[in-house]
Amino acid sequence: MNSNYKCFIDIRFSGGDIQFDVSSDTQLFSFKSGIGFVAIPHFFSTLSSLYKGEISEAKLDCHGNFDYYIFSIDGTNLVIEHISHYPDGKFKYQFKLKEYIEAIDTEFQKYLQQLEKEGILPLKTQEFAHPLGDDVLNAFYDFSSLLNR
């Protein structure tokens, strides 16, 4: 990865809340949602579809509140609009799509490796609605394969 993009990932196993922060030198965007076992695969699928040119725009809901995000493509750029339920709650971000995906891919792989070292992964049993269950991990592996084609 040759960019200045950095990523931080926080997944709460109890409750399933998630946060994916991606920053550049000039901005920080936080994708936050509840119901991680639904939000994470949708997030990865949306980014994959945008990257492959299958779609040009998608809406992602923040499960747990009325906020939502609109992800769209402008050339090679990913444009993200965060529509908040607060007054004056419209925020816009722009990232290079490939570098954004690379930052998330790199950090999520590191995150999973750390959980393996700690003995948390692989899960002993597949709990329904776990934010790192097989469905979520398979969505990540499909997403990650984009960069290795």
N, C-alpha and C positions, 0 to 999 in steps of 0.2 A: 504494500500500500504506500503510495508516494504522496499522499495528501496530508494536509494539516488537520484533517477531521479527526475528532476524538469521539468516543462513545462510552457511555456508562449505562449499565443495565441493573435494574432492581426489580426482583420478582418476589412478592410476598407469598410464601406457600400457604399461610393461613389467611384466607380471604381472597387470594388470587389477584390482588392488585399488581399492576405492572407499571414500569416506567422505563422508557428508552430515551436517553438524552444523546443528541448528536450536536457537536459544536464545531465551529470553524473559528477562524481568528476574529470574526465580526459578529457572530450570532450563536445562540443556543436554542435548540428546539427540543421540547420534551413531549413525547407521545406518552400520555397517561391514560390508563383505563382500568376498570375493574374487570372481572371475569376473564382472567388471563388465558384460560384454556380456549376461549372463543376469540379474544382480541389478538393474541400473538399469531395464530395461523392466518387470520384475516389480514393483519399487517404485512406478514411475509408474502402472502398471495398477491396482495395489492401491489407491493413493490416489484414482485416478479412480473406481473402483468404489464405494469408501466414500463419496465426495463425491456421486455420483449416486444413492446409496441402493440400489445393486444388491446389495450385500453389507453385513453389519453387523460382520463379523470376518474376519480373514485372518492366516495364519501366514507369515512370511517367514524363510527360513533365512539364516544367515551362512555362505556358502560359504567353507570353509577352516578352520572349527572347529565345535564342537557348539552354539554359541549360536544362539538364534533370537529372533524378535520376534513378538508378537501385537499387531496393530493392530485396534482396535475403535472403534465409535461410541457415544457417550453423549450424546444430544441433538445439540448443535452442536459437541461436543468430540471430539477425537481422543485416545483413550487408547492408550498404547503400553506394553507390558510387554516388558522385555528379560530373557530367561531365559538366564543365563550358566552355563557349566559349572563355575565356581568356587563354593566354599561360600558360602552366603548370597548367591547370585547371581541374585536376582530384584529388578528395579528397575522402577518405574512412573512414567510421565510423562503429563501431560495438557496438550494445546494446543487452541486454537480451530482447528477443521479448516480453515476458509477461510483464515485468516491463515497457518497452517502451509504450505498449498499455495502461497499467494501468495509467501511468503518463498523457497521452493524455486524456484518459477517465475522470479522476478526474478533470483535469483543464478545459476541455470543459464543464463539468457539472457545475463547479463553474462559468464559463464565462456566460453560459446561465442563471443561477440563478441571476447573477448580472444584466444582461440585463432585466430580468423580474422585478427586484426591481426598475430599472430605468424606467420601463414602455415601453421599446423598444420592448420587446417580450410579448405576441405573437404579430406578425405583424397585424396591423389593416386590411390591404388588402395584398393579395399575389401579390407582384410586380414581373414581369418577371425578371429573372436573379438576384434576391436578394441573397446575399451570405448566408442568414439564412432563406431562404424560406422553405416550407414544404418538398421539395425533399431533401434538405440538412439535415434538422432535422431528417427526417426519416432514412437517411443514417447513421446519428450519432446513433440513437436509436438502429438500427440493429447492428452496430459496438459495442455499449456499452453492448448489451445483451450477447456478447461472454463471458464476465467475470462473468456473473450471471448464467451460465449453470451448 
